[in-house]
Amino acid sequence: MMLILASQSPRRQELLTRITPDFSVCPATIDERALPLLPPPAYVQSLAQAKAAAVAKTHPEAIVVAADTMVVWQGQLLGKPADRVAAATMLQELSGQTHQVLTGLAVFFPDGRRQATVVTTAVTFWPLSQAAINAYLATGEYQDKAGAYGIQGQGALLVRALQGDYYNVVGLPISTLARLLAAEPI
């Protein structure tokens, strides 16, 4: 049966190959701003389900996997920074603090079944000097990353501790996804 990943993220594509090498990529085209702003767990779940539904509509014969990852700090969603200044502000806020990374997962099956969940990982940053923040920003890694960092690259140097699924912070909690695909309890 065909499996479609409703994401153009290279990180998600790479991680999905750990479950199966046989899948297609079909990014969902949804207007994320049109969805109601809900509390963070419900919001990431609604985004993942909207992405899965959009792709399932045009590929009803396939299993569709969708995910959406956000950083939450003090109850606020930290999305992708608009620019370097916004990224610096996010990193200053996260410095020495613990934040949560939430990923909403949705799997839509051709027979109409749907599996969905939210995976949460707590990430604690080291206290960051302005020099450390500037050095990280100089890598350019912050671009297109929720919370202005990528843990799979130089962003790992910012992280003091992690409680939960590392792959969730990268953008696709693969062990949970494998269980959803197999219809096993989570």
N, C-alpha and C positions, 0 to 999 in steps of 0.2 A: 504494500500500500504506500502511496506517495506521502512523504512528509514535507511540509513547507514551513520554513522559518519566516515569520512575518517581521523581519528586521534586516536592515542593511549593515548592522554593526559587525565589523570584522572580528571583534572579540567574541560576540555571541556565536558567530559562525564557527570560529576556531573551537570554542568550548563544546558546541553541539557535536562536533566530530568525535568527541570522547564517548558519546552515546551511540552515534551511528554516522558512518561516512556518507550515507545515502539520503540526501535531502536536497531540496531546492530552496532558493531564496526569493521571496516576493515581499518587498517592503510594503507595509500598510500605509495607505495615504488617508490619514484622518486629520481633522482639525482639532488638535488637543485643547485648544482654547475654547472650543464649543462645549466641552464636557464640564459639568458642574464641578466647582472646587470643593472637594469633600475632605474629611480628615485624611491625613497622609496614607494610612493603610488602604482605606476604601478608594482613594484617588488612584494609587498605582494599580490597584486591582481593576478599576474601571477603565484605565488606559489600556492595560493588557487585554481585557475582554473586547474593547472597541477595536483594537488592532486585529485580534483573532477573528472577530466577526466580519470585518471588512474584507479580509483575505478569504475566509471561508465562503463568503457570498459569491466570489468569482471562481473558487476552486472547491465546490461542494464534495468532490470525490476524495479529497486529501485530508490527512490529519494536519491541523494547523497549530503551530506553537507560536505564542507571542509573549513578550516580556516588556516590562517597563521598570527602570531602576531610578530611584531618587534618594538623595541624601536629606535627612531630617535632623535639624538641630534646634533644640528648644521649641519643638512643635512646629517649626517653619520648614517648608520645603526649600531646599537649595538645589536648583536645577543647574543647567549648563551656564557658565558665566558669559555675559555678553562681550566682555573684553578683559584685558589684562588687569585693569583697575578693579573690576568686579571680582576677578579671581583672587587678587590680593586681599580684598575685603573678606571674602569667604574663608581663605586660609587663616587670616588673623582671628576671625571668629572661632574657628575650629581649633586653634592653637591651644594645647594643653587640656582640651575638652574631649568628652565622649559624645559621639553622635551616632545615629542609626542609619544604616543603609537598608532600604526597603526595595524588594523586587516583587512586583505583581506578576504572577505566571498564569497563563490561560492556555488550555489545550482543548481544541474543538475537534471532535471526531465526526466522520461522515455519517454515522448512524444517529447523530443528534446529541450524543453524550457530550458533556462539558466537564472538564476538571479545572479547578482554579484554586489558587492559594496565594498568600503573601509570605515571603521569607524575610526575616529581619536579622541583621548582624550589627553588633555594637562595635564601633571602631574608636579607639582612643589615640589622639595625636600627642606627640611630644610637645612640650612648649617650644614654639618656633620663634627664632630671632628674625628680625627683618632681613638680615643677610641670607638666612636659610630660605625664607619665602622668596626673595629675589632670585636666588640660585635655582629654586624649583621652577619659578615662572620662566626663567631663561631657557628651560628645556622645551617650552611650548606644549608640554604634555597636558596642561590644564584645559586646553582647547577641546571643546565638545565632550567634556566630562562633567557629570553631575557632581556638585561639591567642589569642583575645580581641581580634582586630583585623580590619578589613575594608580591604583595600588599595584598593578601588574608591572609597572615601570619604576621610574625614579620616585614616584609617590610612595613607594614602600618605605623609603627613608623617613617619611613623616610620621609613620605609624608606630606607636609604642606597644599597643595591644589590640587584639581582635578577639571577640567572643561571638562565635557562630560560624557560618559558612563563608570561607574565603572567596569561593567562586561567585557567591552572591554579590560581593563587593566589586568583582570584575564585571558583573552584569548578567550572569546566568547561573543560578544555583543548580548545577547539573545533577546532583544526587536526588534532589527533590523532583526535578523535571523527569528523570528516569522513572521514578516511582509513579508520577502522574501518567506518563505514557503507558506504563504497565498496569495502570488502574489498581495500584497497591495503596494501602492506607498510608497517610502521612501524619 
